[in-house]
Amino acid sequence: MGIIQKIILKGAGKILSSDSAKLVTNTIKKESKALLSFEAKDVKSAYKLGENGVTQYRIKPDITMPIRPDTLHFKRPLIPLTGKAIKSEDPIILGELGNISLRLAKQYKTAEAAASKGIREVFSGFDVAIRSKGANSVYSKLKRMIPKLNKTVKTDEEARQIIQDAIGGRIQLKNLTQKDIIETLDNIKIEGKALTSSEKSLIKRYFNNEKLTQTELETAKSLAKPVKIALAEKQTDPVVKKFILSNLKYSLNKGQTTFEKLEKAGIRKDIIQELKSNPNIKPMEMTEINNYKGKNGVAYFSDKQIREFEKMQLATGQKIDIITCSEDIDLAKYGLKDLPKSAKDAIKESGYTTGQINVKLSDGNFAEIQIRGSGPFAEYEHIKYDAMLDKNTLGETFDEYKAAVKSIPKDKMPKYNQYISDNYDYYRDIELGINRNKPKLPEEFDSILSEESMKHLHDLNELDQAEKMKNFIPHIEYTSQIDNIG
């Protein structure tokens, strides 16, 4: 973000004389050097910094974060930031954390244009959105992850290594159609057998929400899962192929692999042929794969596609973390207790569904590229998550929702999570060309917690923020109540 600041004064206190105001302003300008700038014409009154030098920086119209202007120009925190200190809410520690967040956000914004160009070149022909991580998001993630990882951050670089999604990319896939379903039903084999005409007809009726007998319903459900997985593969195969091509191009350029190794590892013949014949493939290094879904959801990457990523690692020698849960595991029967850690991490209680691949850009920054469909839920599903974690990302429009979700009794939270998860599954089915009845919020919950309400609040917030941003300039707020000034 391009940082332009002005001092905005809050609270009671005597107004400084013009000479005193100039003195305070000039002192701050000198200490903060080039990162913060203040224009004297914007200064109507000001309060001196509190004893610890910590104040609030209004990063967005409704969102503030603590900073220390007198140390903001440093390239590292003045004090090592430990998880214990952050948990204690020590204002000086949080101020230094805010400083890091502003500095990193500025670096990320500077890198955004080049990152956008590079990512768009790799995924030419896809609907791609790119954004750099803002200061409030950096602050929120560091505040959560430093204690979680039991880290001590002594430099901005150490903080940057924790932020693995400095640049965020989103590839939006097109929804499948009835034609895609028919083609899949004609070509799929379940346990080595093609579907019969009656089975195809049954699946079509099931996907269209037509009334079925209990026997028909049980048969349809047993066939629906492999069909949905096949549909998901059909939807994501073009983007999976792009990822593999770009990473293999990177590895070939670096001398990490050869075409002989690719063939030996069992890499798809069409991918090898394109690597040999297409000089326009852009290289990009993959570092992590996260294949998230709910217990009953359909992931964006199938087991077959995960095997392709694993063959890629075998051929290149790369160590790419893969978080996924196999489709063969009956979660309804066995639950999560005895699963490997990566499988547990892949299953989200809220039903959160996305394919995320982290890549390392040529400038050393990391980017997280999400693969999603066009369902609107992806735009506002994070509201519950952010509210529960007290993330510094939700404006005042969501205050009533935040209060409602935090007041849900502990024994009722699983039922609300299931409702949110059902909405993920609902929109995921729509992406795959399948009709479903929309989930209804259980009656015991406040109506503001409904999916419809979440969307309404999201839309209101977008309008509200757009209006507020017309005249908004990020700025420092001095809120200390100082008596006998001037």
Summary of the structure (lengths in Angstrom):
residues: 486
radius of gyration: 26.1
end to end distance: 35.3
largest distance: 88.6
contacts: 1507
relative contact order: 0.13
helix: 50%
strand: 13%
